[in-house]
Amino acid sequence: MRHAFWAGLIALVLSFLTVFDVFDQLTWVAQSRLATFEASGDIVYVGTDEDLTDPGYPQRRVELAETLDRLREEGVSRVYIDMVFNRPSTVKADEVLNAAMRAGGENIVLVQNYATGLNGEDRLERSASSVSRNVAQVATNRWENYLGFTWQMPFIVTHRDEQFTSLPASLAGLTSNSHEQFPINYSFDLASIPSYRYQDLQLEKAPLGQRDGIAADVAGKLVVLGVSNRSQTNSANIPGHMGVPNSLVSIYAAETLMAGLTKVISGYLVLLFAFLVLCILSQTQNSRLRHSYYAAMFIGLLASAFVAAQMGAKISIAAAIAQLLIFGLFRARTKWKSSFRMVDPDTNLPTFAALEADKATAETVPTIIVAKIHRFEEVRKTLPADLHAEYLLRIVGRLKAAKKEATIYLGQGHLIAWTFPEKEPALIREHLEGLRALFSSPLLVGENQVDVGITFGVDITPSPNVTRRVAAAVSAAERTTETYEPIEIAELASDEDLIWNISLQARIDSALSNGEIYLIYQPKILVQSGELVGVEALVRWRDPVKGLIPPDHFIRQCENAGRMTHLTRHVLEEACLAGNAFEDRGLKLPIAVNISATLVHERDIVRMVREVLDETGFDPLRLTLEITETYRISNFEAAHDVLSELAALGPKISMDDFGVGAASLEALQRLPFSELKIDRMFTSAMNTDAKAAGIVRHVLRLGKELRIIVVAEGVEDGSTLTLLRDSGCLVAQGFAISRPISFDEILKFQRFSIPEELRKMV
């Protein structure tokens, strides 16, 4: 559609600039030859080789007067003298000629010639008054273009304050006040226009009415008497015939008017119609069928010239054809660029564009794998430029070692893709783990040994849209990490889910404002007594269409969209207001709020917490900030400063999910935490896994030695609670105690009914 629009616009501009004028004229010439019409035969041309207007030969004027008398007597309908007697001859010769013309009345017409002089000034060449006095007059205004053709003539010729009916209009018997031009159709057969030599007419000495001859043939007809010698000023061009007498152009124009063949199909109208058709055809999905339509459209435009010619109409198709050709150039350029994008110029390997264009992939290949090469740009920056292609080819060589027949496709920068015939996730993972093992040893690039980190994104969705499948695999690959998640399989999602996900940022803002995002609270108890000693505020989102949205999903989306600060402020405000409301109901409960580790690198979080505490008036000593996913802290120095400033405001700083992630112990040592939360992965397994139970006991002992509170989360049953009590754990939370509940249910909770066996111990 974009190419069709630009092709139409360019063709329109070029039409305004008359660039296609010469091509249209050639089309009109061709049209004049494609169809042949018979002239009416009512207009007779009589041509003279002598210059009857030369004042040096007065006898010629006398002979012309005699010829006019004879033609009048024979009953000629009207005689048009298409020559200008601009200089007087002898008085007698002029009087004789004038008298002969006046005797004919309206049936003898003298033609004046409207022309443009050498200096560019318009002028009217008219006969001397001694000849033209009291004689009926018409005028011609024949303008030749640069190809020597006259394509239109006026109904009326105007010169200053004078108006003359044009010769063609008069021949056609039309009287009009229109100053418009009308087109000339040259499809009439020249042989069908009766033509005679003036000299032959002069040789007939017998009375006109007594014999058959030239004069008898012109009886009752219109006669145009003109100059037939082929001088530069006396000749014209018509399609198929060069150097014909000027008068024939006027006769063709008159025949056009008499036959009513004045229809002209504007080039702008044809261009608009072709543009609309092109827009419609461009929407055809089948490329082969679409190209057939384009070819048919081109042939149709050419055929329209033939059809118009048969109808006696003149059509301009150059702009429309140019539009189609320009459109074709745009499409060819796009196809060339597309084919250029199909192959990487450095390695000659196919690109992702080639994979997306492969229809066989959509129909037969169940799995698309995208490999993410880590530190790719760093390596390319380090290696000489002439080794960049070799670096890529070495990586591709390793990949093909496991699947020799596989076609490897190069993506942007650090991405490489191929297809896999299996769809079972276990088989795919086995295949990819084998590839990771191949890359455990460095590559030799030139004389350099280069380590390669590689992870994989996989798409096994049944979608026939290869572009979408490649994008899904790329998205999965971008989420991978060398340490924690080297292989990521894209989730199956409907079109509706995909559209919902990409608009999630706007939906989150709307949900925050209309209350769809809200807080629930999970109780924390003293393990030995079951007494409620605090709550953890947890955020939930219930969408009116999708229902309950998993927190991990929309929280991660908030981080990706840069809305985590906005969400955290909302949760913090609601939690502090809830803490005040609990106090008003007689429950002076501490409130814990989760803070993403991604926010502790900047001091904006300090300002936000300070502002919320000031606005809500909540006691900061009853606020706990739980830092989640501490392994994502990349700058411990900056995080230490931020957390220290937060602690200075009064809240406790808690490390959430302790024990998960390689950075947990380092974070505990380097950051000012005053509380640890043992991850549910260990507490939930205490009954069945001795190692997990041992880890929990050692963490509890570590907390005691560091003089920080330890909270066990993920308590799923009473026996786990008993083990925690025996291990010296003070505070716990989990589904065995209570699921996250609403504000009103917290008011009813008050105290946890601990198991009977634990109560006896207490």
N, C-alpha and C positions, 0 to 999 in steps of 0.2 A: 504494500500500500504506500509506503514511504517513497519507494522508487517510482511508482505510478504518479504520485503527486508531483515529485520533482521533474519527471519527464514532461508532464503536462504543463507545469509552470514554465520550464525552459522553452518548450515549443510555443507557448503563448507569447512570451517575451520576444522570441525571434520572429513571430508573426507580426507583432507590432512594429518591429524594425524592418519589415518587408524583406527579410532574408530569403523567404521561400517564394518570392514573387516570380523569379525566373523559372523555378520548377513548376509552379502553377501554370505559367504560360506554356511551358512545354506540354503539360497535361492537357491544356485546352487545344493545343495544336493536334495532339494525338486524338482527342475526342472528335475534332473536326474531320479526321480521316477515318474514324471508326464507324461513323454513321453517314449516310448519304440521303439527302432529301431533294426532291425535284422542286425547282423554282416554279413560281406561279405562271411564268410566261407572259405576265401582263406588263412587265417592264422590259423595254428593248434598249439595248445600248448601241449607239452609233458612234464610231470613233473616227477621228480624222487624223491623218499624219501631218497635215499642214497646220501652221499656226494661223488660224482665222482671225486672231486678234491683232496681228501685226499691222500697225497703221501704215506701213510702207506699201501694203498691198490692198488698196481700197476695193479692188475688184472682188476680192474674196468676201468682203462684207456684203457686196451686192449679190453675189452668188448665194450666200447664206440666206439673204432675204427671199430670193426666189425659191430656195428649197423649203423655207418655212411656209411660204404661200402654198406650195404644192402639197406639203404634208397636211396643212390645215384643210385644204380642199379635199384631200383623200379621206379625212375624218379621223385623223389621229386625235386621241383623247387629250393629250397634253404633251408639249415639248418643253424639256428643261435644257437650257443652254448652259452647260457646266464649264464655262470659261469666262474670264474677266477681260472686258475691253477697256482696260484702264487708261488708254491713251486715245484721243480722238484721231480719226483719219480725215479724209476730205469731207467737206460739209455735205456734199451730195451722197457719198457712200453711207455716212452716218445717218442721214435723214431717211434713206431708203431702208436701212436695216431697222431703224426705230419704228418706221411706219409699218413694216411687216410684223414686228412684234406687237405693236399696239393693235393692229388689225385682228390679231389672235385673241385679244383680251386676256382673260384668266387662263387661257389654254397655252399661252406662250409665257414661260417663266425664265427669268434671268437669274443665274446663281451667283451670289457673291461669296467670296472666300475669306473666312476669318482665320487669321494666321498670326504667328509670333515672329517678329522681325529678328534680325541678327543681333540687335542690341538688347533682346529679351523683352521688348515692348510689344504688347498685343496691338494688332491693327486689323482693319477690315479692308481687304482688297476689293474695291468696287469698280464697276464700269463707269466710264465717263458719262456725264449727264446727257451729252448729245446722243448717246446710244440708249441709256437706261430710262430716259424721261418718260414717266407715265406707264412704265412696264411693270408687271407683277414680278416680285423678287422673293427669293428664298436665299438661304445661306448655308454654307458648310463649315463645320468646325472639326476637322479631322486631326487628332493628335496621335502621332506615332511614338511608341516607346523605344527603348534602346535596342530591342530586337527587330524593329521595323514593322511591328504589327499595330493595328488600331483595333482595340477590343471593345470600345464603347463610343457612342456618339450622343449628342443632346437632342431633346425634343425642340428646344428653342435656342437660337443663337442670339446673344445679347452683346451689343457694343454700345457703351456709353448709354445714351437715352433711347437707343433704337433696339427693337426686337424683331427678329426674323424667324419664321418657321424654318426648321432645318430641312434640308433636301430629303433625307430619308423619311421624316415624318410627313412631308408633303406628298411624296411618292406613295406612302401607305394610306394617304387620305385621312390622316389624323390631325386634329386641331387640339392643341394642348397649351396650357399656360405653365406647364411644369418645366422647371429649370433643371430637372434631374437628367442623369445619363441613363441610357439603356444599353444592354449588352448586344454584341453582334455575334450571330451564329454563322460560322463559316462552313457548315455541313452541307450547304446547297451545292449541287453538282454545277460546276461552272459551265458545262456544256448545255445545261438546261436553261441558261439565261440567253435569250435571243440576242445575237451580236452581229452588227454589219459595219462595213466600211463606208464612211461618208463619201468617198470618191466613187464607189460603185453606185451609190444613190444618185450622184450627179450625172452618170453616164446614161441614165434612163431618159430618153428624149420623148417617148410617146406619152400621151396623156395618162395620168396615173390610173384613172378609172377604167381604162380600156384594155388592160393587160394584167397578167399575174406577174408580180415582181417583188422587189424589196419593199417598195412603198406600199403595196397591197398587204404585205405581211404585218406592217406596223399599224394598219387601220384599227381604230378603236383601242389602241394601247397607249401606254406612257412611253415616251421616247426621251432618253437621256443622251444628249449630244455632248461628247467630250473629246479630249485630246488623247490620242492613243500612242503617240511616239514615246519611246521609253527613255525619256530624259530623267535626270535626277529629281526634277520638280514635278514631273507629270506621271510618275509611277509609284506604285505601292506594293506591299507584300501581303499576301493572304496565305493561310496554311496550304501547302502543296503547290503554290504558284508564286513565283517571284517576279517582280517588275510588271505587274498588271496595271492598267490605267486607273488613276485615282477614282474615277467615277464608279468603278465596280465596287469599291468599298461602300459607297453610299447605297448602291443597289442591293448589296448583301444586307446592309442595315435595314433597308426598306422591306426586303423579303422576310427578315427576322420579325419585324413588327407585324407584317401581314399574316404570317404563319403563327404568331403568338408564341414564338420560341424564345421568350425573354426571361425564362426562369433561371435563377442563379442560386446555387446552394453554397452558402457562405463557408469559407474555410474555418471560421470560428465555431460555427454550428457543428461542422464535421469533427472538429477537434474536441468539442465538449462531448459529443456522442461517443467518440472513440475513447475519451478519458473515462467515461462512466462504464463502458464495456470493459475496458482494461482493469478497472478497479474490481468489477465483478469477477472477471476471469482469474485475477490474481488470488482470489480466495479459494480456488480449487485446490483441494488437498493433494490429489494425485498429480505428481510432477509431470509424468509422461502425458497425461490427459491435458494438463495445463499448457504444456508446450504445443500440443496439437491445436488447442484453442487459439494460442497466439499466432500460429502459422495460418490458421483459417481466418483470423482477423486481418492479417496482412493481405492475404489473397482477396478477402472481401473488400478491402479498401481499393485495391486495384480494379476489382470487378465493378465497383460502384461507378468508376469513371466510364466504363463501357455501358452500363445500364443508363447512366445519366445522358450519355451521348445518344442512345437510342430514343430517349424521351425528349431529346432536343433541349436538354438543360445543360448548364455549365456548372461544374463542381470543382472545388479546390480541395485537394486531398494531401497536398505536400506537408502541411503542418501536422496532420494526423499521422502520416507515415513517419515523419521525423520524430514525433512523440513515441511511436512504437519502437523505432530504431534506438532512440535515446534510452528508453526503458530497457531494451535488449542489452545495450552497453552497460547499464547499471547492473543488470542481472549477471551478465558475463563477468563483470569485474568482481561482483560478490562471489560468484562461483570460483573465480580464479583465486581470490583471497581465501576462500574456504578450502580449496585444494592446497593452497600454500600452507594453510594452518594445519593441514592433515599430516605434514611431515616436519620433524624438527630439522632445521637447516644444519645444525652442528653435527648431529649423530646419524641423520637419515632414518631415524626411528619414527614410527607413527605416533601421533599425539593423541591427547584425550578427545580432540575433535573427531579424529578418525574412529575412535571407539564409539563415540556417541552416534556417528553416522552409520555404523555397521548394523544393518537391520537383522542380520543373522543372530547377533548378540541378544537382541530383544526376544527372539523367538526360541532360541535353543539353549542359551547359556544361563544356568541358574545362579551363578555367583560371580560377583565383581569384587576384586581385591585391590585396594589402594595402599601402597607402601609409603610411609612418611620417613624420609631420610633426615635424621637429626644432625644439627650443626652443619647443614648443607652449605649455607651461604658463608659460614666461617671458613670452611674448607676451600671453597671457590675463591674467597678473598685471599687466602694464603697461597694457593697454588698459582703458578704462572698461567696466563690466559690460554696458552696453547695446550695445556693439560686438562682443561675443563671438560672437553668432550671425552677424553680418555677416562676421566674420573667417572662420568656417567656410564660409559660403556663397560667399565670394570664392574660397577654395581649391577648393571643389567646382566653381565656374564654370570655373576654369582646367582642371580635369580633364575636364570635359564638353566643352571646346572641341575636344579631339582625338577624342572619341567621343560625339557628341551624344545618341545613343539609349541610352547606357549608364545603368543605374540605379546611383546612388552610395549606399553604405551607410555609416553612421557607427558607429564602434566606441567603446571607452572612450578618452577623452582624445585622444591624438595619432594614432589609427588611422582610416583610411578604406579602404573596400574596394569593388571592383566585379568584374564577370566579363568574360572576354575570349574570343572565339570561336575563337582560334587556339591550337594546342598546341606549335608549333615554337619551341624556345627562341630561335632567332635572330630570328624575327619578334616575339616577346615583348620581347626586349631592345631591338630597334629602336623598338617602340612606346613603351617606357618611357624610353628615351634622349630621344625626342622630347618626352615630358612633362617631363623634367628641364630641357630647353631652354626650355620655356614658363615655368618657374619661375625662370629666370635673372634676370628683371626683377622688382622688388618689387610687392607688392599695394598698392592704395590702399584703406585701411579707414578710413572717415570722412575725416578730413583727414590721416591718418597713412600714411606709406609703410612697409610691413613686408616685410622679406626673409623668404623661405620656403625652408628646406632640406628636401628630400624624398628619401626612398629607398624601395625597393620590395621586398617579399617575395612570392614567386610559388609557387603550388601547381599542379602539372599531373598529380597522381596520379590514377589511375582509380577511386579509392575512391568508393562511392555515399554515404558518410557525409559530408554537407556540414559538419557541426560539426567533424569531424576535419580536413577540408581547410582550413577557415577557420583552425583552430588551427595547422596546419602553415604556412600563409602568414603568420600573425602571428608565429610563432616565427622564420621566416626573416627577416621585416622587422626584428625586434628585433636580429638579428645584423648588420644592415647598418650601414655608416658612410658619411658623406658623402664622405670622401676616398678610402678604399681599396676599399670594396665596396658601392656604392650599389644594386646589384641582386643579390638572393640567391634562387636557385631551390631550393625544398625538395627534399631527396633522397627518392627512392622507398624506402619501408621497409615490411616486412611487419608484421603485428600482433605477431608474436613479437619482431621487432627493437625495435618501439616499447616493448613491455612491458619488454624487457631494458634499454633505455636509461634508463627512468624509475626502475629499481631499481639503477642503476649504482653509486651511492654505497655502498650496503650490500655490493654485490659486490666493490668495490675493497677495503673493509676486510677482507672474508673472504679475498680473493686475497693480500693482504699477509701475513696470518697463516699461510696454508697453503702459501706458496712459489710460487704461480702467477705472481706478479710478481717478476721476477729481473733481473739485470744481465748484459749482454754488453759487450765492450770492442773499440773500434776503434783500431788502432795509429796512432801518429804517428811519422813517420820524418824523419831528416835527408835533405833532397833530394839532396845530393851523394854521400852514402855508403850510404843505405838503412838506416842504423843505427836501431834502435828507441829512441826517446827519450821515449816516454810513451803513455798510452792515454786515450781518452775513455770514461767509463762511461755506457752507454745503457740505459734501462729498457725492458723488454719484458713483455708479459702474454700468457700462453697459457692461455686458458680451456678447461676440459675439454669444454665443449659447443660453444662458438663458435669454438674454435681461437685463432689469433693475433689479438689485438686491435690495430688500428693505434695507435701511440703518440700521434699528434696527437689522436685521438678521445678516448681515456680521460684524457689529460692535461688537455684542455680541460674535460672533465666534472669532473675534480678541482677545477679552478679555479672552475667554476660552483657546485659543491657545497660549497666551502669546505674541501676536503680536500688542498689543494696542500701545505700545510706538513707534513701527516702523510706524504704521499708523498715529499716532498723529504728529510725526516729519514731515512726508510727507505733511500732511494737513497744518501744521504751515508754512513750507517753501513755499508752493504754495500760501498761503494766503498773506504772507509778500511780495512775489514777485509781486502778483497781486496788493497789496497796492502801491508798487513803480510804477507799470504800470499805475494805476489810477492817481497818482500824475503827472506822465509824460504827461497825457492827460488833465491836468488841474483840476482834482478832488482830493482834499486832504482829502480822506475819512478815517475815523476810520474803522478798520477791527476787527470783533469779531470771535474767534475760540473756539470751544467746547473742553473742557478737561475733560476726565472721572475722577470721584472722586476716582477711584481705583489707579490713578497715583500720588495722592497728599500725599501718605504716605512715599514716598522716595524722596531724593533730586536729583535723576536723572532727574526729570522734570525741575528743576531749571537749571541744566547744559545744557539741551537740548534747552530750551528757550533762554538762553544766547548765545549759539553757533549759533542758527538760526538767532537771531537779528544781531550778529556780521557778519555772512556770507552774509545776504541779505542787511544789512544797513538800514533796515526799522526802522522808528521812533517808539520807544517803547511806547511813549505817545499816539500813535494812535492805539495801540493794546489792545484789551479786551480779557481776558481769561475767558470763561464762564464755570464754574464748574457744571457738570451735575450730577444728582442723588446723591445729598449730603447726603441722608440717608444711603449711602453705606460707608460713612466715619466712621471708627471704632475707630480711635485714634485721638481725637481732638488736643491733644498736638502736635503730630508730624505734623498733617495737618496745624496747626497754624504756625509752624515754616517754613514749606515749602511755604505756601501762602504768608507769610510775606517776604520771600526772593524773591519770584516772583514779589510782589508789589514793592520791592526795585529796581527791574530792570527797572520799569517805567510803565508796563501795568496796566490797571484796572483789578480788580478781581470781577467777576460777579457771583451771585448765580442764576443758571438757574432753571426754573420750581419751583419757590418759591410757597410754600403752599402745595406741594405734598410731603408726607412722614413725619413721626413723628419727624424727626430730624431737620426740616427746621428752626424753631425758635431758637433751641439750636445752630445750626450751625451759624445762623445770629449773635447770641450774642457772640459766642466764636471765630469766624473766621473773618479775616480782609477783609470783602467784601465792595466794593465801589459802587456796583450796584446790583439791584434786577430785576429779570424778572418774572412777574406774569404769572403763568401757564395758558395755553389756556383753561384749564378746567373751569376756572372762567370767563375769558374775553368773551369767546364764548357764555356763558350762561347769560350774563348781561341783555339781553332784555327780557328773560323769567323767570329768577330766581332772586327774590329780595335778597335772601341770597348771591348769587354769586356777585351781584352788590354791596352789602354792604361790602363783603370781599375785593373787588377791591378798594373801596373808603378808607377803613381802611388801606390797604397796602400802597396806595398812601400817606396817611397821615403819616404812619409809616416811609416811606422813607424820607418825608420832615423833620420829627422830627430828624431822624438819619443823615440827610444831605447826603443822597446817592441817586443816580439816580434810578428811577423806569421805567422799560420798560414793556409795555403791549404787549404780543405776542398772536397770535391766533385771530387777528381781522378779522372777516369773512364778515362784511357788514358795510355800512355807518352809520347805526343807532348805532352800537356798538362804532364806532369812535366818534360819537356825545356824547354818554354817557361818554366816556373816557375824552373828552375835558371838559365836564361839571364837571367831577370829579377832574380835575386838572392834568391829565396825560400829560406829556410832549412828550414822545417818544413812538411810537408804530410800530408794524410790523404784517403782516398777509396777507392772500390770498386776502382780500378786497383791500389792498394796492398794493400788487404785490406778485405773486408766486416767488419762487427762480428762478433766471434767469441767463443767461450767462454773461461773462465779457463785451462783446460788447453791450448787451442789457442794462446793467447798465449805460454805457456811454450815451445811448439814453434816459434813464429814467429821470435824472436830477431833476424833480419835480413831485409830486403827485397832480393830479387834485382832490381837496377835494370836497365833496358834496356841492351843491348850498346853502342849508340851513346853512351849517357850514361856508361857505364863507361869507354869510351875517352877521353871528355873529362876524366873524373876522373883 
